[in-house]
Amino acid sequence: MRIGLRRLRAAVSIFKDVLQGGELERLKGELVWLTEQLGEARNYDVLIASKRNFIPPSTLGATELGDELADRREEAFAAARRAVSAVRFERLIVTSAVELILRADGKGAGARAARDLAREVLERRARRVLRRLGRFARLGARERHELRIQVKKLRYGTEFFAALFPNSRRMRKRFSRSLEALQDTLGRLNDITTHQRIAAELVEDGTGEVLASRRIALAMGTLTGNEQAEEQSLIAHVPELATHLAKAPRFWR
């Protein structure tokens, strides 16, 4: 569901010049709201999977940490269920259909050739991604997150416009594979940053039982320590992925 929302938000961003404003801006805000309601559920899913990979069951505090994460995951899923059961969600679905299907620009902007729009959008977004990759070593966690979003939008754009360039299928696949590898690496880096944030919250919140809290903190420290080692390896790998993307053929030209 979150991926579907990301794709829809990317589409709204790409086609904003041929859609009317007004309600469209409100729609974008509602899409952000729904994405946020689902975010923590996904974060705890990934964190629990990471715990299985990095913490042996015999590790001191592993059981307590597993129980704590399971409880928090259930709370996050409850919040997500409340969101999609709300009238606000139902209104969002209807609004999305109305805005995106019926609100083409009445002044003729929507008559623009789709292939011209595709070339402009893909070229601009590709250059933006490559510029950021060129200074990747100087980017902080937040800037890496923004780069990941840009990569994701570019990848979705290649999928949206694929049918316009049927003779460039092999080149498009190569370009998309480069983007996918980069997106996966940046996504994992973002997950690690999120886990560090959750680790700090666990330590701050405690559980009410001092011994259990210490064990949870110890187990979470083991997990984040292992992930930090992975983080350095991922960061070191990004320049190679950037080179692959820079060399990948621009199928839209």
C-alpha positions in Angstrom: 0.0 0.0 0.0 2.8 2.4 0.8 4.5 1.6 -2.5 1.2 2.3 -4.3 1.0 5.7 -2.5 4.6 6.5 -3.4 3.9 5.7 -7.1 0.7 7.9 -7.0 2.6 10.8 -5.4 5.3 10.4 -8.0 2.7 10.6 -10.7 1.1 13.7 -9.2 4.6 15.3 -9.1 5.4 14.4 -12.7 2.1 15.5 -14.2 1.4 18.5 -12.0 1.8 20.9 -14.9 -1.1 19.3 -16.8 -3.4 19.1 -13.8 -5.2 21.9 -12.1 -4.0 23.3 -8.7 -6.5 24.0 -6.0 -7.8 20.7 -4.8 -4.7 19.0 -6.2 -2.6 20.6 -3.4 -5.0 19.3 -0.8 -4.8 15.9 -2.4 -1.0 15.9 -2.1 -1.3 16.7 1.6 -3.8 13.9 2.2 -1.5 11.4 0.4 1.4 12.5 2.7 -0.9 12.0 5.7 -1.8 8.4 4.7 1.8 7.5 3.9 2.8 8.7 7.4 0.0 6.6 9.0 1.5 3.5 7.4 5.1 4.4 8.0 5.7 3.0 11.5 4.1 -0.3 10.8 6.6 -0.8 7.9 9.5 0.4 10.0 8.9 -2.2 12.7 8.4 -4.9 10.1 11.9 -4.1 8.7 13.4 -3.7 12.2 12.1 -7.1 13.4 13.5 -8.7 10.2 16.9 -7.0 10.9 16.8 -8.3 14.4 16.5 -11.9 13.2 19.5 -11.3 10.9 21.8 -9.6 13.3 21.0 -10.9 16.8 21.3 -14.6 17.7 18.4 -15.8 19.9 20.9 -16.6 22.7 22.0 -12.9 22.9 21.3 -11.3 26.3 18.1 -9.2 25.9 17.1 -10.7 22.6 13.9 -12.1 23.9 12.9 -8.9 25.7 13.7 -6.9 22.7 11.7 -9.2 20.5 8.7 -8.8 22.8 9.0 -5.0 22.9 9.3 -4.7 19.1 6.3 -7.0 18.6 4.2 -4.8 20.9 5.2 -1.6 19.2 4.6 -3.2 15.8 1.0 -4.1 16.8 0.4 -0.6 18.0 1.7 0.7 14.7 -0.6 -1.7 12.8 -3.5 -0.6 14.9 -2.8 3.0 13.9 -2.7 2.0 10.3 -6.0 0.1 10.6 -7.7 3.1 12.2 -6.5 5.3 9.3 -7.8 3.1 6.5 -11.1 2.6 8.4 -11.7 6.3 8.7 -14.0 8.5 6.6 -10.9 10.6 5.8 -9.4 7.6 3.9 -12.6 6.9 2.0 -12.8 10.6 1.0 -9.1 10.5 -0.1 -9.8 7.5 -2.5 -12.8 9.3 -4.1 -10.9 12.6 -4.3 -7.9 10.9 -6.0 -10.1 9.4 -8.7 -11.9 12.7 -9.3 -8.8 14.9 -9.3 -6.6 12.7 -11.5 -9.2 11.5 -14.0 -11.5 14.5 -14.4 -9.3 17.5 -13.7 -7.2 17.7 -16.8 -6.3 21.3 -17.5 -9.1 23.1 -19.4 -6.7 25.6 -21.0 -5.0 23.1 -23.3 -1.9 22.3 -21.3 -3.0 18.7 -21.3 -2.8 18.6 -25.1 1.0 18.5 -24.9 2.7 15.6 -26.6 3.3 12.9 -23.9 6.7 11.9 -25.4 8.0 15.5 -25.2 6.9 15.7 -21.5 8.6 12.3 -20.8 11.9 13.4 -22.3 11.9 16.7 -20.4 10.9 15.0 -17.1 13.3 12.1 -17.3 16.3 14.3 -18.4 15.7 16.8 -15.7 15.3 14.2 -12.9 18.3 12.1 -14.1 20.6 15.2 -14.0 19.3 16.1 -10.5 20.1 12.6 -9.2 23.6 12.5 -10.8 24.4 16.0 -9.4 23.6 14.7 -5.9 25.5 11.5 -6.4 28.5 13.6 -7.4 28.7 15.0 -3.9 27.4 11.9 -2.1 30.4 11.7 0.3 29.3 15.1 1.8 25.6 14.2 2.2 24.1 13.6 5.7 21.4 11.1 6.5 18.6 13.5 5.7 20.1 14.5 2.3 20.6 10.8 1.5 17.0 10.2 2.3 16.0 13.1 -0.1 18.3 11.5 -2.8 16.6 8.2 -2.3 13.2 9.8 -3.0 14.6 11.5 -6.1 15.9 8.1 -7.4 12.6 6.5 -6.6 10.7 9.2 -8.6 13.0 8.8 -11.5 12.5 5.0 -11.5 8.8 5.3 -11.4 9.0 7.9 -14.2 10.8 5.4 -16.4 8.0 2.9 -15.7 5.2 5.5 -16.3 6.7 6.4 -19.7 8.0 3.0 -20.9 5.3 2.5 -23.5 6.3 5.7 -25.3 9.7 4.3 -26.2 8.9 0.7 -27.4 12.1 0.5 -29.5 14.3 1.2 -26.5 13.2 -1.7 -24.3 16.7 -3.1 -23.7 18.2 0.3 -22.9 15.3 1.1 -20.5 15.8 -2.2 -18.7 19.5 -1.5 -18.2 18.7 2.0 -16.9 16.0 0.7 -14.6 18.3 -2.0 -13.2 20.9 0.7 -12.3 18.2 2.8 -10.6 16.9 -0.2 -8.7 20.3 -1.2 -7.3 20.9 2.4 -6.2 17.4 2.7 -4.7 17.9 -0.6 -2.7 21.2 0.6 -1.3 19.9 4.1 -0.3 16.8 2.4 1.1 18.8 0.2 3.3 20.8 3.2 4.5 17.6 4.9 5.4 16.3 1.9 7.3 19.5 1.9 9.3 19.1 5.5 10.2 15.5 4.8 11.2 16.6 1.9 13.4 19.0 4.3 15.2 16.2 6.6 15.9 14.0 3.8 17.3 16.9 2.6 19.4 17.2 6.0 21.0 13.5 6.0 21.7 13.7 2.5 23.3 16.4 3.7 25.6 14.6 6.9 26.5 11.2 5.2 27.1 12.3 2.2 29.1 9.8 -0.5 30.0 9.2 0.2 33.7 11.5 -2.7 34.7 15.1 -1.6 35.1 16.7 -5.0 34.3 14.5 -5.6 31.3 15.2 -2.1 30.0 18.9 -2.7 30.3 18.7 -6.0 28.4 16.6 -4.4 25.7 19.2 -1.5 25.4 22.0 -4.0 25.2 20.4 -6.1 22.5 19.4 -3.1 20.5 22.9 -1.8 20.8 24.2 -5.1 19.4 21.8 -4.7 16.4 22.6 -1.1 15.6 26.3 -1.7 16.1 26.2 -4.5 13.4 24.1 -2.3 11.2 26.6 0.6 11.4 29.3 -1.7 10.1 26.9 -2.5 7.2 26.3 1.2 6.7 29.9 1.9 6.0 30.0 -0.8 3.4 26.9 0.5 1.7 28.2 4.1 1.6 31.4 2.9 0.1 29.5 1.0 -2.6 27.4 4.0 -3.8 30.1 5.6 -6.0 30.3 2.4 -8.0 26.5 2.4 -8.4 26.6 6.1 -9.4 29.1 5.2 -12.2 26.8 2.5 -13.5 23.9 4.9 -13.6 26.0 7.6 -15.3 27.0 5.1 -18.0 23.5 3.6 -18.5 21.9 4.6 -21.8 19.3 7.4 -21.8 16.5 5.4 -23.5 14.3 8.5 -24.0 16.8 10.4 -26.2 
